[in-house]
């Protein structure tokens, strides 16, 4: 009746081992480390960088616990912060001979002290939030005027192309803060030009005004269009910030919109705020431009990205006009062309597609460059000859390897800030404050657990011990699941763990009282245990499902600390149901299930309704 088959105990044993394996890394703490990532979008970091980092450390007589590639960057772990700082300087000097033009970002970071074999099975500690780990908090303000100006510039190029396509004569286009003014030398074509631009640029309201010679066609952005431009600029900046934070190796950063033109960025564990500001605030833009073969007539000369095996620097001259920008890029992927050669497939939006069609039709056989600008300096990531007229969709082909096309597609998609941002608030939370918060949170969970254990053991005797062990198993499973999911633990999350302890023990109280009730009604101990667990299950399920619904609502509609609380809360409900019902009964069955003639159970005093009491409440040892 009260016996588990062997496979159930095997499942419980497996859960216990896995829980221990994934919980233990959280107690190793963190060690200082140096992280090396690409300083430019055109610089790729791979495992081949490890020997260079090791050579730099050896030359400086610095010992590292290990140097490894984690997929995006190379990390070296050290014993203390003094060695970490010395290593950072040594690696920076070796990888960036020209400090004014750094190719690699060398930043201070923290990594787990857990053994490497645990990392290989993904037994990693939980991420800690800003309030527990320390780090930096930035509040950025987006320059919406710059975003508006950039969009007006794009509209100006599109208006020029549209008028040229329809052979409408115009003397020039003047860009203003919120619109365009087209100078028409012939007033008779004003209405034709207006209808054309209304169709091409519906976001602008066009009116015809008289002039001394000809007419003026004035276009103003509507308020709805201005609001949409600001919204899209903010969203693009947030997406770009997400990509750039990856260079810092920050686990679970917080990047959220605040108001109409502000962005909050929280970076737990970052020890170098200056480097973080440099990476987050840099401006990167992508441009498609025609190549000027006459170096004397070039509007600008930029270096060209070297292919694999090349060492001789090359430069390329550019024409002034910009055919398309990165903001107009919809897709860029590595692919195979019709001759089964590696290529890059590019898709532009409709506006850029029309501009590209005009430029390629008029410049067949001439080279075109894709130029990436970072910190005001450009680099041509691709120079290809225009083979035919194309518009929205086209391919870039050449003597590329598959890896080169994959890299070029990544660079072509490189995120750019839609508008400059300014830091208007900066806060740094030191590791000491984070450690104090961790200690306080740990103490709250520990003291809560001790209080619950004392009450349960004192009130329910041996069944209280079973409940306490099940509660410890629940806590173990919860921390293990959070570690496996690589969730971010914050102070609200620790509060949710403490709350989970109180809610989890509620299920054991229900079970113990049900068993007492059966004993009070005269059932034998074995029947009372079996019936008590069966009857309590329905009540436990109902109460936990209703609480889970509330947790899911917090998870769906909450944000920030509320969401962190909700994640731990929901996971805690699921693990508590497993531990209170399955694990605790396994303990009871293991202790009492083997006894065929069980006379009593240790579950505290059972009082009868008539005021009497039954001896079944007392264990055999207590009777003796």
Phi, psi and omega in degrees: 000307182250056178227136175269143170291163185300327185291332177291319176294327177296320178295315179296320178296319179296317179297323179294317180294315179297319178300317178295317183300317185269351176269323185304319182303337180289345182261357179281336182081189184239150180242150178293145182213165174241130181247133179244122178224172183291131178276345177228157179295336181273357180260120182260137178251125178219188183296341179293346179280343183302312180300324180293320178294318179296321178296320179296320179291320179295318179297328179270004180057048179242130179262132177249145176299318175195159172231120185218157178260126185254015179107324180237339184206170176253131182238138176238127183259143184229167186282327183212170185289329178298315177295324180300314182294318177298320180295320179301315180296317181294316180293320179298316180295323183285320185270336182236078179301324177261103183296334180284339180233066182292130177270339182233147174263120179248108187235153175280143181206181178231140176227163182290147176274000184297152182300155183295327182294331175291320179297327181293332177261017178063028174274086186243153179287162174295150170286146178251139180288176183301323183286342180255327186260342189083168181150203184235151178234125178240145170239112182262144171247125182275133178280094182292333178294322177293321177297320179294317180297318180297321180290322178296322177298319178295317178297324179297318178295320180292320178297319179297316179295321181296316180293324179291322180299320182268007177057042175267121182288135175212150185273336181168166179235125179257128179268135178239183185298320184229027180178190183230152173232120181258124179269114181254116180290340181244112183292341184289341181260008184299313181294323177298315179296321181297314180298322180295314183286330174298322180286320183281323184235073183292345180287347182250145178261117188258135176225149179260130178235146180285155178219168180302317176233118180080225182207163176245132176252109187255127178243128180240138176290136176287161179298324178295321179293320179297317179296321180292322177298315178297320180296314181293324178297319180294316180296320179293321178297320179297316179296320179294321178298322177301317181292321184286330179297332178301330179294334180275350181069026183280129178274127177053061175288161176249117178229109187224150175283141176226111183075201185272336187219025181231151180227130176263130178233122176241127185238092179294138174086353180285127182256356183235083182300326181297317179293322178298317179296322181295319182286316184290328186267356184288150182255126178232127179228155181241137180223141171259118184221150176285148180272136175260111183288336177273106184299331180289333182264359183291136177287335182199147176238128183231154175290152180255139181297135181277142175279172180298128179094346180277143179232341182277121180296146177228153177233162180218137177272147184237146171283166186286318187291140176260121182285313180207160180238170180297332179294338181266002180276127180260328184199145174209116184224149172286136183211191178236133180277187184293340178263015179062035176253147177300138181210171176243122179267126185238140175230129178252166174284176187296320181297311179293328179297319178293319178296319179294321180297318179295315183294319182287328178295324184270354185225042179299137179082359180258155182279150175229142184243148169254118189245129177254125181253127174225130180055037176080000181243133184261157176214126180281112181274346178202138172229116184227153179274136180285113183270339181190174180285132176212166184228258187291318183245133177201171180236146174254117182239165180167194178275067183257150168272162177304323180292323179295321178292323177296318178294319181293322177297320179295317180293323180295328179274000186308128185291142177238146174289127179291337179204150178298155179232149179236135178281117180253352176208136179219130177227142177240126178256117184289155178300330181294319177293321177297318179296323178294320177296320178298315181297317179295318178295319178297319179297320180296319178292318182295311181294324176296319179295317180297317180298316179296318182296318179297315181296312184296316181292325180285328185267325184246006176054236185294322175297330174292325175295316176302317181296321180293318178296320178296324178294320176296321177297321178297315179296321178297314180295320181297313180294322179295317179296317178299322179290318179296323178280355184053045179286160178262122181264127177238178177301315175301327177294321177293325175296323178294325177296316179298320178293323180299325178300314180294322180287326182292322182290341179300322179295320178292325176297317178299316181297313182297320180290327176294319177296319177299319181297319179294320176296322180295329180274003174097008179288153176291159183304315181296317179294321180298318179296312183296312182292323180299315178294320182294316182288327181287336185301315181300316179294318179298317181298313181299313184294322181286325178295317179296320177293323179295324178299316178296321178295320178296323177297318176297322181292323184283321187253350180273173178208159176062230183299325180297318179294320177298320176298317185294322180299310180294321181299312182293316179296322179297324178296316182293316180291328180292324178295320180292315184288319184289324185265310187276309185289316182295322179291328175299321178294316180297316180296323180294326183274314186257339187294336181281345184269107183290323181249063181287124183262331183205161176230151181267092183225020181087179183286128177255115182264136177277155179301330182277005179097352178277182178217157183249146181282352180294346181283348186249139181285164179299323180294321181294322179295322180293000000 
